[in-house]
Every structure is written in C-alpha cells, then in structure tokens.
Amino acid sequence: MRVFKFGGASVKDGDAVRNVVRVLQEVGYKDTLVVISAMGKTTNAMENVVECYFNDKNGINAAIQEVADYHNGILVNLFENPKHPIYGQVKDLFDEVKGFLVWNKSPKYGFVYDQVVGYGELLSTTIISAYLNEVGLVNTWLDVRNLIKTDNTYRDAQVNWERTQQEVAAKIDRSKLNITQGFLGSDDNNFTTTLGREGSDYTAAILAYCLNAESVTIWKDVPGVLNADPRNFDTAQLLEQISYREAIELAFYGASVIHPKTLQPLQRKEIPLHVKSFLNPKDMGTTVGKGIGIVPKVPCFIVKKNQVLLKLSSLDFSFIVEDNISEIFKLLADHRLKVDLIQNSAISFSVCLDNKFKGLPLLLEELKKKFKVVCHEDVSLFTIRHFDDDAVKSLQNGKSVLVEQRGKETVQLVVK
C-alpha cells in the first residue's frame, strides 16, 4: 500500500482540488491511503477562532463565518448542484464547532485549541472525499481520530504505537482508495488531539509504519527537496537522493526539509519517502531512503534569520566551567529560548538563540547579575552542510561574521 500526503497549498481552492484528481489519475490510486491537511490557511483561521474564544468573545461568530465563507466558496466551485449532500455535511461540521464553544467548560488553552483547530482537516477531507466520489474516484473517508491513539498532551500529543497499530489493522481496507486527515489523533477519552505543527507529514509516516507501506509520497509545490531555499538563494538545485541520516541532520540545523519526527518511523521499517511536485507528478522528485548519502553531493545552505547572539564572560576573569554552563542552560530553558549554536573558551561563552517566545528581556536581566553580556539582535545563522571554500566565501561576502564554527561536514556562521 502507498501513502500520499497533500498539504494545505495543494488543496487551497477548487482548481487545486481538481489537480489532486489529476495527480491521482496520472500516478494511480489503487491500494492508496491519502492524508490531507486543512485547506490553504485554514489552520491559521481556526487558531484565530480559538484566540477570540479566550480574548474576544464578541468576535467568535465573525471568525467562524470567515472560515465558513472560504469553504463555501470552494463548495460552489466544485459542486454545481446546491442541494448536494456535501453542503449539509459541511454545515454540520461548523455547527459542531459552535456547539463545542458553547458547552465547553475547560479553561485549558491546549485542550480548546485541539478540539477547534482540528476541524480544518475534517472539513477538507469531507469536501475532497465527496468530490472524488463525484468524479468517479470511489473512496472511503476515514476519521483518523479512530486510528491514531495518543496521550492527552494537547497540541503535541505522543502516539500510543501499540493501540494505533491495532486500530489501523482493524479499520483500514488496504484494497480501497482511503481518504483521511493529517495532524489529528485522539486520547483515551476520545477527545481530539493534535501532533504539533507539520503534523500531517508525521501522520503519513505513522500510518505507513502501521501498514508496512511500500512508500510515502509528500506532494508539494516545489520539484522536491532543494539544497537551499530559493527565496534566499538564486542557485538552489534539486537533491535527487538523501539518506534518512542526512535528512535528519538537515532538519536539525533548521532546513524545512522533513521533520525528524516524520523520518523516524519510516527509518525503522526502511520505508522510502518521496517528495514530489503536485504540478509535475511524473517528475523524479527526491527520494529519502536507506544509506544513499546525498546525490548530487553539493553544499546545502540553511539560513535562520532574526536570531540573537549572546556573548557572556565572567566578571572576574574566572573560568566559565560546568556550574556556570549548567546555570546558563537552566535560564535559557526557563525563558524558552532555543539554542541553535554554542561556542565556549576558558572565560567566555557564546550562544546563538531563537527568541520566538520573547523571553530575551527577562533572560538578560538574570544573566547580567553574574556575567558581562554582549547582545547582538537580528543576526542570521547560516549553516552549510558539505561545505567547500567557495560556499563559505559566498556567505562571508560583504557580511560581518560574528562567530564561525567548523566541523568535518558542517560550517556555521553567525553574521550581521
């Protein structure tokens, strides 16, 4: 059995949904499980509903109506008959969202988030399943919450692999075209859980693992995995093959390749992962698999912008040793700053950080009590895997390099 995953961009409107049909017709859909994300930017719009629930009760109805109007526009584009049952099915899903927000008594943000935001995937798969049936691609709609069982760590649920394996074995007919949701699971009380952002790719990997699938294909709007983000680099080129290990390394350094969580279950059963273009489905794309290194072996560029570089030194020129480093890392964890690079000497310690949770001001207050602190905000962290001298020079050109760190395969530069 094959597992396909279509993300939000690939199902963002009526034409995109028709293109999914074209892809399935071109590459075949027998013995296939299709995992589908919420349409377009629906997840962001549903997050806005949750924000209104907690902070602006008067705005809830307008926020929900915005999502409803968007999906109704897609329905009108796809289904000519205004009395088609799909209109009632979609209305029922929105009524469920509204009903939950009325009867819910839980004050926990994570719980409410999962119960509300998960409707994005339920809407997209309900619409697409109905449209596929309409055009002759007979399929079975599956509620993934009955398949993937998790704990109740809302917004970042952990999979119960044994129960999930049992449910998948019992409830998926491998001989059919099956449509299901990404991102979602359910806990022991059958409340919806979510697997974290980028969770739809992980969903595909979980189901492939439990099905002993032949392969997983992630359909994207790019030709495959590139050696650099084309928004930042003019010379990005396609990587034809990448090993699981290499893909995990790239993801660790911040490449938006594939999340390591997605790769781990596939690696355990050596299930190949294909990343292909939904615009040109017959093109080769990229294959991630066992022990095939990286082809072609070219430098891979990763950039993380809006970083913070802290340079710490002891006030009395004493060594920065284990006790100091332990204390620094505790403060970083307490203020939720993610460490991307560290470099230390006898009396200094440099660290490049991601400040997405805005904990920097309070962190600086604490650090200045014990250390001399130099803070560089709005720096960029460049990582080059499989670097050569030309690749390094291309990044250094015209930039002020604040920190440079080299290993056998990787060089990292913090630049201003």
Buried (B, 14 or more C-beta within 10 A) or exposed (E): BBBBBBBBBBBBBBEBBBBBBEBBEEBEBEBBBBBBBBBBBBBEBBBBBBBBBEEEEEBBEEBBEEBBEBBBEBBEEBBEEEEBEBBEBBEEBBEBBEEBBEEBEEEEBBBBBBBBBBBBBBBBBBBBBBBBBBEEBEBBBBEBBBBBBBBBBBBBBEBBBEBBBBBBEEEBEEEBBBBBBBBBBBBEEEBBBBBEEBBBBBBBBBBBBBBEBEBBBBBBEBBBBBBBBEEEBEEBEBBBBBBBBBBBBBBEBBBEBBBBBBBBBBBEEEBBBBBBBBBEBEEBBBBBBEEBEBEEEBBBBBBBEEBBBBBBBBEEEEEBEEEBBEBBEEBBEEBEBBEBBBBBEEBBBBBBBBBEEEBBEEBBEBBEEBBBBEBBEEBBBBBBBBBEEEBBEBBBEEEEEBBBBEEEEBBBBBBE
